[in-house]
Amino acid sequence: MRKLNTDIIVGLFLVTGFLCFVWLSLRLGEFSFLAARNSYVLSAAFDNVSGLKKGAVVEIAGVRIGSVERISLRDDDRAEVALRIDMGVKIGDDAIASIRTKGIIGDKYVRIIPGGSEDYLGDGDRITDTESAVDLEELVSKYIFGDMK
C-alpha cells in the first residue's frame, strides 16, 4: 500500500512538472492557440529588412500590437513581410510601416505610423508606404570612405 501511494505521488509530480514545462514553453515562445482568431494579417514590401526576424515585434507609438509572421522574397527582389496584428487595432490605409532598431545595436522591429485616413486595412491587405531598415555598416562605410552616392 505504501509503494502505491509513493508511485501516485511521483506520477502526479511528474505530470505537474511536465504541464508547467509546456506552459512555460508556450509563454516564452509567445505562442497562442487563439492567435489566428484574435488577429489579422497585413503585408508590406521592403527593399531591405536587414536583420528583421520572424516573431519580431510590431508597434504603434511604442505599444506592441502584433508580430512578424513571415518574411519571404518576392519576384521583384523585395522582401515581403507578413504582419500579424491584434484584433481591435485599426490601421488606416495610409499608414507607414518602417523597420527600426531598438537602441544602437538592438533587435529589429516594425514600427507603424498611423495615417489620418478613416478607411482601415483588413485581413490580407497591404501597407503600401514602407521605409526599409537602415544599414549601420553601410552608413559607417559611406562616412569613412566618403562614398556618397
Residue pairs with C-beta under 8 A, 6 or more apart in sequence:
25 31
26 32
30 55
30 67
32 38
35 84
37 87
38 86
38 87
39 66
39 84
39 85
39 86
39 87
40 84
40 85
40 87
40 122
40 123
40 124
41 69
41 82
41 83
41 84
41 85
41 123
41 124
42 82
42 83
42 85
42 91
42 121
42 123
42 124
42 125
42 126
42 127
43 80
43 81
43 82
43 83
43 124
43 125
43 126
43 127
44 80
44 81
44 83
44 97
44 110
44 126
44 127
44 130
45 74
45 78
45 79
45 80
45 81
45 126
45 130
46 78
46 79
46 81
46 97
46 99
46 130
46 132
46 133
47 78
47 79
47 132
48 79
48 99
48 132
48 133
48 135
49 71
49 79
49 81
49 99
49 108
49 132
49 133
50 99
50 108
50 132
50 133
50 134
50 135
51 101
51 108
51 133
52 68
52 71
52 81
52 99
52 108
52 109
52 110
52 133
53 68
53 71
53 107
53 108
54 68
54 69
54 70
54 71
55 67
55 68
56 67
56 68
56 107
56 108
56 109
56 110
57 64
57 66
57 67
57 68
57 107
57 109
57 110
58 64
58 65
58 66
58 67
58 68
58 83
58 84
58 85
58 109
58 110
58 111
58 112
59 65
59 109
59 110
59 111
59 112
60 89
60 91
60 111
60 112
60 113
60 114
65 85
65 86
65 89
65 112
66 83
66 84
66 85
66 86
66 89
67 83
67 84
68 81
68 82
68 83
68 84
68 110
69 82
69 83
69 84
70 80
70 81
70 82
71 79
71 80
71 81
71 82
72 79
72 80
72 82
73 79
73 80
74 80
81 97
81 110
83 97
83 110
83 127
85 91
90 120
91 112
91 114
91 120
91 121
91 127
92 114
92 115
92 116
92 117
92 118
92 119
92 120
92 121
93 115
93 117
93 119
93 120
93 121
93 125
94 115
94 116
94 117
94 129
95 112
95 113
95 114
95 115
95 121
95 127
95 129
96 112
96 113
96 115
96 127
96 129
96 130
96 131
97 110
97 111
97 112
97 113
97 127
97 129
97 130
97 131
98 110
98 111
98 112
98 113
98 130
98 131
98 132
99 108
99 109
99 110
99 111
99 131
99 132
99 133
100 108
100 109
100 110
100 111
100 133
101 107
101 108
101 109
101 133
101 134
101 136
102 108
102 109
104 136
105 136
108 133
112 127
121 127
141 147
142 148
142 149
